[in-house]
């Protein structure tokens, strides 16, 4: 790609048209090599695939209990050709070990995997969409369509006046949406791919369409017997959150409902996050047993785990059908 494709005056005119003449930088810094993503900063223009993008802020994300950490390799940007908002994900590699009970998963960030999935889900409305393009240095950059919406936790916490109201009047519809989202993950698994980082804040409910969409699938993990294993534990955390209308934390139960707290044992807690209760029937007795049994597959006391999305979907659909 040739940065001289656009003159400085042309770029200034584009920026003026998209963000206003008062926001045009005095000088334009063109970037075609994004290897050092810390150098890619506000008001820079990145050229990708002969298309200019005006960089705005870094994206932020909470992870592992640390809220609102900047993701310096993920930039919000404006496409200077059509004015659309984009999320630009620059090449960044990291590895970590995730432990689930007695199982360990070696996880790593893979731009190539995310690029493959973007191609795979191009026509699927339950995923974020975008393209992948290599910069002048060969780095694989993903240019993602910005989704106007709210993360799933914000949506769920806004439903119902209390848990009982939520459970009877809103949970059936929420479960229908969740089943569609699990079917989307099954679509990946059926094509030999994994999401790799299934979390509730990686589901965005789009404002315009009302559709829930999976985002951020650049994590991969090494698997042995079960390719779906780590993804399934992520789905288990999400369904526990949906049924509970939020995380049910054991210390909160102790303060709010001492009798229910006294009934809890370590087997009733989440196998990954040991402060979260997943045996929710002990907290909310009106939760049907078949739905609660799905949750117990993700408890510290579980003796059998789900091995496939097919198996998980079967039980979730059955439990949904028994909700009023």
C-alpha positions as CSV (number, residue, x, y, z in Angstrom):
1,X,0.0,0.0,0.0
2,X,1.3,3.4,-0.9
3,X,0.7,6.2,1.6
4,X,1.0,8.7,-1.3
5,X,-2.4,7.5,-2.5
6,X,-3.9,10.3,-0.4
7,X,-2.3,13.8,-0.2
8,X,-2.3,15.6,3.1
9,X,-4.9,18.1,1.7
10,X,-7.2,15.3,0.6
11,X,-7.0,13.7,4.0
12,X,-7.7,17.0,5.7
13,X,-10.7,17.5,3.5
14,X,-12.0,14.0,4.4
15,X,-11.4,14.6,8.1
16,X,-13.2,17.9,7.9
17,X,-16.2,16.3,6.2
18,X,-16.4,13.5,8.7
19,X,-15.7,15.2,12.1
20,X,-15.8,18.9,11.3
21,X,-13.2,21.5,10.2
22,X,-12.4,22.5,13.8
23,X,-11.3,18.9,14.5
24,X,-8.8,18.7,11.7
25,X,-5.2,18.1,13.0
26,X,-2.6,20.6,12.0
27,X,-0.4,17.9,10.5
28,X,-1.4,14.4,9.4
29,X,0.7,11.5,10.7
30,X,0.2,8.6,8.3
31,X,0.9,5.0,9.5
32,X,1.1,2.0,7.3
33,X,3.1,-0.2,9.7
34,X,1.1,-1.0,12.9
35,X,3.7,-3.3,14.5
36,X,4.2,-0.9,17.4
37,X,0.5,-0.4,18.4
38,X,1.5,2.0,21.2
39,X,2.6,4.5,18.5
40,X,-0.9,4.4,16.8
41,X,-2.6,7.3,18.6
42,X,-5.4,9.8,18.5
43,X,-5.7,11.7,15.1
44,X,-3.3,9.4,13.3
45,X,-4.4,8.1,9.9
46,X,-3.8,4.4,9.4
47,X,-3.9,3.2,5.8
48,X,-5.2,-0.4,5.5
49,X,-5.9,-1.9,2.1
50,X,-5.7,1.5,0.5
51,X,-8.4,2.8,2.8
52,X,-7.7,5.6,5.4
53,X,-8.9,5.3,9.0
54,X,-8.8,8.2,11.5
55,X,-7.9,6.9,14.9
56,X,-9.9,8.0,17.9
57,X,-9.6,6.4,21.4
58,X,-8.3,3.1,22.6
59,X,-11.1,0.6,23.5
60,X,-11.5,-0.5,27.1
61,X,-12.5,-3.8,28.7
62,X,-12.8,-5.3,32.2
63,X,-11.1,-8.7,32.6
64,X,-10.3,-10.9,35.6
65,X,-12.0,-8.6,38.0
66,X,-10.1,-5.5,36.8
67,X,-12.5,-3.0,35.2
68,X,-11.9,-0.7,32.3
69,X,-8.4,-1.5,31.3
70,X,-7.3,0.1,28.1
71,X,-6.7,-2.3,25.2
72,X,-3.9,-0.4,23.4
73,X,-4.0,-2.7,20.4
74,X,-7.7,-2.1,19.8
75,X,-8.6,1.3,18.4
76,X,-11.9,3.0,17.6
77,X,-11.6,4.7,14.2
78,X,-13.6,6.5,11.5
79,X,-13.5,5.2,8.0
80,X,-12.6,8.4,6.1
81,X,-14.3,7.0,2.9
82,X,-17.8,6.4,4.1
83,X,-17.7,7.9,7.6
84,X,-18.6,4.7,9.4
85,X,-17.3,3.8,12.9
86,X,-14.9,0.9,13.0
87,X,-13.0,-1.1,15.7
88,X,-9.5,-1.7,14.5
89,X,-7.8,-4.7,16.2
90,X,-4.0,-4.6,15.7
91,X,-1.8,-7.6,16.0
92,X,-1.1,-8.5,19.6
93,X,0.1,-11.9,21.0
94,X,-0.4,-13.1,24.5
95,X,-0.6,-16.4,26.3
96,X,-2.1,-17.5,29.7
97,X,-3.2,-20.6,31.4
98,X,-6.9,-20.9,32.4
99,X,-7.8,-23.5,35.1
100,X,-11.3,-25.0,35.4
101,X,-11.5,-27.3,38.3
102,X,-8.7,-29.8,37.7
103,X,-8.4,-28.9,34.0
104,X,-5.9,-26.5,32.5
105,X,-6.3,-24.8,29.2
106,X,-3.4,-23.1,27.4
107,X,-4.9,-20.0,25.9
108,X,-3.4,-17.7,23.3
109,X,-4.4,-14.7,21.1
110,X,-4.6,-15.6,17.4
111,X,-5.4,-12.9,14.8
112,X,-5.5,-15.6,12.1
113,X,-8.2,-17.5,13.9
114,X,-10.3,-14.3,14.3
115,X,-9.8,-13.6,10.6
116,X,-11.0,-17.1,9.6
117,X,-14.1,-16.7,11.8
118,X,-14.9,-13.3,10.3
119,X,-14.9,-15.0,6.9
120,X,-17.0,-17.9,8.2
121,X,-19.7,-15.8,9.9
122,X,-20.0,-13.1,7.2
123,X,-23.7,-13.8,6.7
124,X,-24.5,-14.8,10.3
125,X,-26.3,-12.0,12.2
126,X,-25.4,-13.5,15.6
127,X,-21.7,-12.4,15.2
128,X,-19.8,-9.2,14.8
129,X,-18.8,-8.6,11.2
130,X,-15.7,-7.2,9.6
131,X,-12.7,-7.8,7.3
132,X,-9.1,-8.7,7.8
133,X,-6.3,-6.9,6.0
134,X,-2.5,-6.9,6.2
135,X,-0.6,-3.7,6.8
136,X,2.6,-2.8,5.0
137,X,4.6,-4.9,7.5
138,X,2.4,-7.9,7.1
139,X,0.6,-7.6,10.4
140,X,-2.9,-9.1,10.2
141,X,-5.3,-6.3,11.2
142,X,-9.1,-6.8,11.7
143,X,-11.4,-4.0,10.8
144,X,-14.7,-4.6,12.7
145,X,-18.0,-2.9,12.1
146,X,-18.9,-1.0,15.3
147,X,-22.0,-2.3,17.0
148,X,-24.3,0.3,18.6
149,X,-25.7,-1.5,21.6
150,X,-25.4,-2.6,25.2
151,X,-23.5,-5.5,26.8
152,X,-25.7,-8.3,27.9
153,X,-25.2,-7.7,31.7
154,X,-26.6,-4.2,31.4
155,X,-29.7,-5.5,29.5
156,X,-30.4,-8.3,32.0
157,X,-30.0,-6.1,35.1
158,X,-32.6,-3.7,33.7
159,X,-35.3,-6.3,33.4
160,X,-37.9,-6.8,36.1
161,X,-38.5,-5.2,39.4
162,X,-37.0,-8.1,41.3
163,X,-35.8,-11.6,40.6
164,X,-39.3,-13.2,40.8
165,X,-40.7,-10.6,38.4
166,X,-37.7,-11.2,36.1
167,X,-38.0,-15.0,36.3
168,X,-41.6,-15.2,35.4
169,X,-42.0,-12.3,32.9
170,X,-38.6,-11.9,31.2
171,X,-36.5,-15.0,31.6
172,X,-38.3,-17.1,29.0
173,X,-37.5,-14.5,26.3
174,X,-34.0,-14.1,27.5
175,X,-33.6,-17.9,27.3
176,X,-34.8,-17.9,23.7
177,X,-32.1,-15.4,22.9
178,X,-29.5,-17.4,24.8
179,X,-30.5,-20.6,22.8
180,X,-29.9,-18.7,19.6
181,X,-26.5,-17.6,20.9
182,X,-25.5,-21.2,21.8
183,X,-26.6,-22.3,18.4
184,X,-24.2,-19.8,17.0
185,X,-21.4,-21.2,19.0
186,X,-22.4,-24.7,17.8
187,X,-22.1,-23.3,14.3
188,X,-18.5,-22.5,15.0
189,X,-17.8,-25.9,16.6
190,X,-19.4,-27.7,13.7
191,X,-16.9,-25.9,11.4
192,X,-13.9,-26.8,13.6
193,X,-13.6,-23.4,15.2
194,X,-14.0,-22.1,18.8
195,X,-15.0,-18.7,20.2
196,X,-12.2,-19.0,22.8
197,X,-13.3,-16.2,25.2
198,X,-16.9,-16.7,25.9
199,X,-18.0,-14.1,28.5
200,X,-21.3,-12.3,29.0
201,X,-19.7,-8.9,28.1
202,X,-18.8,-10.4,24.8
203,X,-22.4,-10.4,23.8
204,X,-23.8,-7.1,22.6
205,X,-27.5,-6.5,22.1
206,X,-27.7,-4.2,19.0
207,X,-30.0,-1.2,19.4
208,X,-31.3,-1.0,15.8
209,X,-32.0,-4.7,15.2
210,X,-32.5,-5.9,18.8
211,X,-30.2,-8.9,17.9
212,X,-27.6,-10.2,20.3
213,X,-24.2,-10.6,18.7
214,X,-21.0,-12.4,19.8
215,X,-17.8,-10.3,19.7
216,X,-14.1,-10.8,20.2
217,X,-13.1,-14.2,19.1
218,X,-9.3,-13.8,18.7
219,X,-8.5,-16.1,21.7
220,X,-7.8,-19.7,21.0
221,X,-7.0,-22.6,23.3
222,X,-5.2,-25.9,23.1
223,X,-7.6,-28.8,23.6
224,X,-7.3,-32.5,24.0
225,X,-10.4,-34.7,24.2
226,X,-13.1,-32.0,24.0
227,X,-12.6,-29.1,21.5
228,X,-15.7,-27.4,23.0
229,X,-14.7,-27.7,26.6
230,X,-13.5,-24.2,27.5
231,X,-16.3,-22.6,25.4
232,X,-18.8,-24.7,27.3
233,X,-17.6,-23.5,30.7
234,X,-18.0,-19.9,29.4
235,X,-21.6,-20.7,28.3
236,X,-22.2,-22.2,31.8
237,X,-21.1,-18.9,33.4
238,X,-23.5,-17.0,31.2
239,X,-26.6,-19.1,31.8
240,X,-26.0,-18.9,35.6
241,X,-25.9,-15.2,35.2
242,X,-29.1,-15.1,33.2
243,X,-31.1,-17.4,35.5
244,X,-29.8,-15.5,38.6
245,X,-30.4,-12.0,37.1
246,X,-26.8,-11.4,37.9
247,X,-24.0,-13.1,39.8
248,X,-25.3,-14.6,43.1
249,X,-22.3,-14.1,45.4
250,X,-22.2,-16.2,48.6
251,X,-21.3,-13.4,50.9
252,X,-24.3,-11.4,49.7
253,X,-26.5,-14.4,50.3
254,X,-25.2,-14.6,53.9
255,X,-26.3,-11.0,54.5
256,X,-29.6,-11.1,52.7
257,X,-30.8,-14.7,53.4
258,X,-28.9,-16.4,56.3
259,X,-31.1,-19.5,56.1
260,X,-30.3,-20.0,52.4
261,X,-26.6,-19.4,53.1
262,X,-26.6,-22.1,55.8
263,X,-27.8,-24.6,53.3
264,X,-25.0,-23.9,50.9
265,X,-21.9,-26.1,50.6
266,X,-18.8,-25.8,48.4
267,X,-20.5,-28.2,45.9
268,X,-23.1,-25.5,45.2
269,X,-20.5,-22.9,44.0
270,X,-19.2,-22.2,40.5
271,X,-16.3,-24.5,39.5
272,X,-14.3,-21.5,38.2
273,X,-15.4,-18.6,40.4
274,X,-15.8,-20.1,43.8
275,X,-17.7,-17.1,45.3
276,X,-20.6,-17.5,42.9
277,X,-23.6,-19.7,43.7
278,X,-24.8,-21.9,40.8
279,X,-27.2,-24.1,42.8
280,X,-29.7,-21.3,42.4
281,X,-32.7,-23.4,43.5
282,X,-31.5,-23.0,47.1
283,X,-31.8,-19.3,46.7
284,X,-34.9,-19.1,44.5
285,X,-37.0,-22.3,45.2
286,X,-39.3,-21.5,42.2
287,X,-36.5,-22.3,39.7
288,X,-37.5,-25.6,38.1
289,X,-35.3,-28.6,38.9
290,X,-34.4,-29.3,35.2
291,X,-33.1,-25.8,34.7
292,X,-31.2,-26.0,38.0
293,X,-29.7,-29.3,36.9
294,X,-28.2,-27.5,33.9
295,X,-26.5,-25.1,36.2
296,X,-25.2,-27.8,38.4
297,X,-23.1,-29.1,35.5
298,X,-20.9,-26.1,36.2
299,X,-20.6,-26.5,40.0
300,X,-17.7,-27.6,42.1
301,X,-19.7,-30.7,42.9
302,X,-20.3,-31.7,39.3
303,X,-19.2,-35.3,38.5
304,X,-20.2,-35.0,34.8
305,X,-19.6,-32.1,32.5
306,X,-21.0,-31.3,29.1
307,X,-18.8,-32.5,26.3
308,X,-20.5,-30.8,23.3
309,X,-22.8,-27.9,22.5
310,X,-25.3,-30.4,21.1
311,X,-25.6,-32.0,24.6
312,X,-25.8,-28.7,26.3
313,X,-28.4,-27.3,23.9
314,X,-30.6,-30.4,24.4
315,X,-30.9,-29.8,28.1
316,X,-31.3,-26.0,27.8
317,X,-34.1,-26.3,25.2
318,X,-35.9,-28.8,27.4
319,X,-35.6,-26.6,30.5
320,X,-36.8,-23.6,28.4
321,X,-39.8,-25.5,27.3
322,X,-40.8,-26.1,30.9
323,X,-40.7,-22.4,31.8
324,X,-44.2,-20.7,31.9
